[in-house]
Amino acid sequence: GALKPEMARTMARDAIVFAMANPVPEITPEEARAAGVRVMGTGRSDYPNQINNVLAFPGIFRGAIDVRATDINDAMKIAAAEALAALAKEPVPAEVCSAYNVDSLEYGFDYIIPKPLDPRILTCITPAVAKAAMDTGVARKRIEDLDGYARELERRVKASHDRIRPFVASYE
């Protein structure tokens, strides 16, 4: 309740609000929409546009580790954010929609941020972060073939998911 609907109504037309308090956001998406907010994000998985550190941290750290970066700088964080923004505009695989029990997800007001369970996140962010580290001189190791690196990450993620799948299936 820290952001009242009447306060939201005074915002610019088509306002964007990220209400991050958990478990109760400062304003609910329903209240925000009714007050004219165009895009709403929270930290909750049961609302659209969940903002969660799991979206970027694994990819930032993996990219930094793989190039033996001496720092995680702003360029690397921006590369991660830009990679996430680009991924949100890509077609969403059926497995992601299934994980969230929806028929489809498409870039728009209720989907500006990829879902945390999207397996493409790591393979999208990590090469971008590694490249930014190399471009800014904080990498002590170079990765010459970033496309090959992304394919290797994809194989590793798939292998990990394949190992975990029987355990998850046993709880369904």
Disulfide bonds with the S-S distance in Angstrom:
none
